[in-house]
Amino acid sequence: MNLKDSVVFITGANRGLGLQLAKAALAVGAKKVYGAARDPKSVTLPGVTPVQLDVTKHDEIAAVTREYKDVTVLINNAGIVRTGGILADDSLEQARAELETNVIGPMLLSKGFAPTLKTNGGGAIVNILSVLAWYSQGPTNTYSMSKSAAWALTNGLRIELAAQGTQVVGAHMGYMETDMTAGYDMPKIKPEDVAAQIFAALAEGKEEVLADDLTRQVKLGINAEIPAYIAAARAAA
Ligand SMILES: NC(=O)c1ccc[n+]([C@@H]2O[C@H](COP(=O)([O-])OP(=O)(O)OC[C@H]3O[C@@H](n4cnc5c(N)ncnc54)[C@H](OP(=O)(O)O)[C@@H]3O)[C@@H](O)[C@H]2O)c1
């Protein structure tokens, strides 16, 4: 798609990957960038219009999809991770929180903005997923549940929005240098690199971004006799 003069709506745009996506949108010549956040005062990047949005509040989703009729690109970026695993005492509460933020919010925003994207010529939706859509690693198993579901959401949206010409991009990445992985000592990709890859994919009409080596290896390995998600369990035995 042509990104110059696009109107980009980004959730969780105040920090982390969302902030880098906002910078990248301005860099490619977006006409307008809506930076949505739970606290709009935390959206301080010049050139970005702050918007109040908690993606778990369905009335706020209804309000923004009603109000912003010029949007051509929706980026579902806001996300949370909880640790503890499926057998933890509080796993129901934690999984529900992850599913509300990482799956139901993006679903309702996509559904709400779909007619606007159609009116505006098709446009695009980008869902920020994870390598953990295809791999579980213990403490973040309920997060993986949510990202697998968000992957299925992305694939379903792509089918249902094909007729109206909406490009639907699933962006997967391993560890990024953001607050989410603070304290984890491992190789991390820079969020600005990921943001650049996502805008390149939008410009080239691609459906998927595999942002780093870890993600590419895990995706390739899904066909292996012992894929990573089974090897992880054997290693844990
Ligand atoms: N970091 C990684 O290694 C990694 C890897 C793969 C995928 N991801 C995905 O990348 C996306 C961005 O994460 P990040 O790394 O930038 O994490 P981050 O630095 O922790 O930022 C998370 C963002 O999501 C927002 N958010 C959380 N819950 C929200 C809600 N209910 N409503 C609105 N906004 C909400 C946060 O806003 P507040 O400031 O209000 O909390 C913040 O802007 C997420 O979808 C995450 O799952 C991250």
The ligand as an ORCA input file, in Angstrom:
! r2SCAN-3c Opt
* xyz 0 1
  N       9.147     -7.114     24.071
  C       9.189     -8.287     23.495
  O      10.165     -9.043     23.624
  C       8.044     -8.747     22.643
  C       8.217     -9.886     21.872
  C       7.198    -10.322     21.055
  C       6.019     -9.605     20.994
  N       5.862     -8.497     21.763
  C       4.596     -7.754     21.640
  O       4.890     -6.439     21.225
  C       3.811     -5.565     21.621
  C       4.405     -4.332     22.278
  O       5.055     -4.739     23.462
  P       6.344     -3.985     24.019
  O       7.475     -4.919     23.945
  O       6.449     -2.643     23.418
  O       5.914     -3.926     25.559
  P       5.884     -2.740     26.596
  O       7.094     -1.918     26.469
  O       5.558     -3.428     27.888
  O       4.636     -1.870     26.120
  C       3.343     -2.388     26.180
  C       2.396     -1.337     25.648
  O       1.060     -1.887     25.663
  C       0.245     -0.957     26.370
  N      -0.893     -1.612     27.007
  C      -0.891     -2.678     27.841
  N      -2.161     -2.955     28.221
  C      -2.954     -2.038     27.617
  C      -4.331     -1.792     27.616
  N      -5.187     -2.536     28.329
  N      -4.811     -0.779     26.842
  C      -3.965     -0.021     26.125
  N      -2.648     -0.173     26.107
  C      -2.148     -1.176     26.849
  C       1.169     -0.320     27.390
  O       0.594      0.854     27.892
  P       0.863      1.381     29.406
  O       2.065      2.292     29.322
  O      -0.398      2.062     29.785
  O       1.141      0.170     30.278
  C       2.383     -0.080     26.496
  O       2.186      1.029     25.677
  C       2.924     -6.405     22.541
  O       1.805     -6.875     21.820
  C       3.813     -7.570     22.931
  O       3.086     -8.706     23.302
  C       6.847     -8.036     22.587
*
